[in-house]
Amino acid sequence: MASSSKERCKITKAEEKVAVAECDLQKYIQEKEVAAQKVTEQQQKLRNMTQQYGRLKILFDRKDQSQTRRWNTSTTQETITNNKSGVRYRRRGKTKDALEFIHGGEEGALFGAWDFVSSNAPKAMMEDMIGNYRLGRYLEGIVRLLKN
């Protein structure tokens, strides 16, 4: 009988050790999940900073020759309406990058651009731009009707 009580005592001690080990394992798992979440947050912050750096680098990492050429060749209506020229697409991309950086995203860039154009453009130029926009929409509608 003494041996059976010793065995029971050993079993309860072993069970206690198993319970403690399980508790420690649960704590470790929780700590690991918290650490993984913090790592994910830091990685997201790093991605955001890298994107912002890329935008800023684009603004400042210009070659002198192309920058001087852009300064000497202003954007005109002919430049914008010439379908064979790639200048308008390059300048459009540079403008988009700069406006998004300044105004904090695509929507802010659009509001900023519209604010600038509407406050600085002469009335005749605004009427011409709006007229061309409406004409383009009208022709677009006619083409859609002809397709159907």
N, C-alpha and C positions, 0 to 999 in steps of 0.2 A: 503494500500500500504506500509505502514511503516513496517508492520509485514512480508510482503513478502521479503523486502530487508534485514530484520534481519535474516530471514530463509536462504536467499542466502548467507549471510555473515557467518552464522553458518556452512552451507554446505561447503563453500570454506575452512574454517578453519579446518573442519573435513577431507576434502580431503587432505589438506596440512599435517595434522597429519598422515594420512594413507601413504602418499608419504614418509614422513620422516621415519615412521616405516618400510616401505618396503626397504628403502635405508639402514637402520640400520640392517635389517634382512640379506640383501645381504652381507654386510660387515662381519657380524657374520658368515655366511656360508663360506665365503672365508677364514676367520681366522681359522675356524674349519678345513677346508680342508688342509691348510698349516700346522696346528698343527698335523693333522693325518699323513701327509706325513713325517714330522720330526720324529714322533713316529715310523713309519715304518722303516725309515732309521736307527734310533738308535737300534731298535730290530734286524735289519740285522747285524749291527756292533756287537751287543752282541752275536748273533749266531756265527759269525765268530770267535770272541774271545773265545767263549766256545769251539768251535772245535779245535782251536789252543791249548788251555789249555789241552784239552783231549789228544791231540797228545803228548804234552810235559809231561803230567802226566804219560802216558804209558812208556815213556823213563825212568822216574825217579822212578816210583812206582813199583819196582821189589822186589820180596822177596829174601832175602839173600841166602836161600838154593838153589833156582833154578838158581840164578845168579852165585853162586859158581860152581854149577854143569855144567852150560854152559861154564864157563871159563875152567873147567877141562876136558871137552869133546868137542874137536874141531869138526867142520864140515868136513867130508871127502867125498870122492866119494861114499863110501859104504853107508854113511848116506843119501846121496841124492838119490841113486838108490834103496834103500830099500823101497818097496811099502807098507810094513806092518807097518813101523815106522811112527809115527805122528810127530817126531822131525822135519823133513824137512818142514812140513806145518807150525808148530809153529814158527820155525826160519825164514821161508820165510815171515810170517806175521810181525814179529818183524823187519826184515830187511826192508820190504816195508814201515812200519810206520816211521822208522828212516830216510830212504832215502827221503821220501816225506817231512818230517819235515825239513831236511837239505837243500834240493834242491827246495822246494816250489811247490810241486804238483807231480802228477803222471808222467807227461812227463819229468820234470826236474830230477826226481828220476831215470828214465830209462837212460837218458843221463849221469847222474853222475855215475851210476853203470857201464855203458859201458866204460866210460872214465877210471874208476878205474881198471876194469878188463883188458882192452886193454893195459894200461900202466904198470901194475904190474905183470901180469901173464907171466910165461915162454912161449916161443914159442911152445914147445911141448904140453903144456896144452891147449893153444889156438887152436892148430891144432886138438887136441883130442875133444875139446868142439864143434868146428865148424863141424868136421866130424860126431860126434854124432847127432848134430842138422840136418845136411843134410840127414843122414840115417833115422832119425825120420820122416822128411818130405817125403822122398822117400817111406817109409813103409806106411805112412798116405795116400799117393796117391794110392798105390796098394790096400789098404783096401777100399778106395772110389770106385775104379774101380770094385772091387769084389761085392760091395753092389749094384751097378747099373747093 
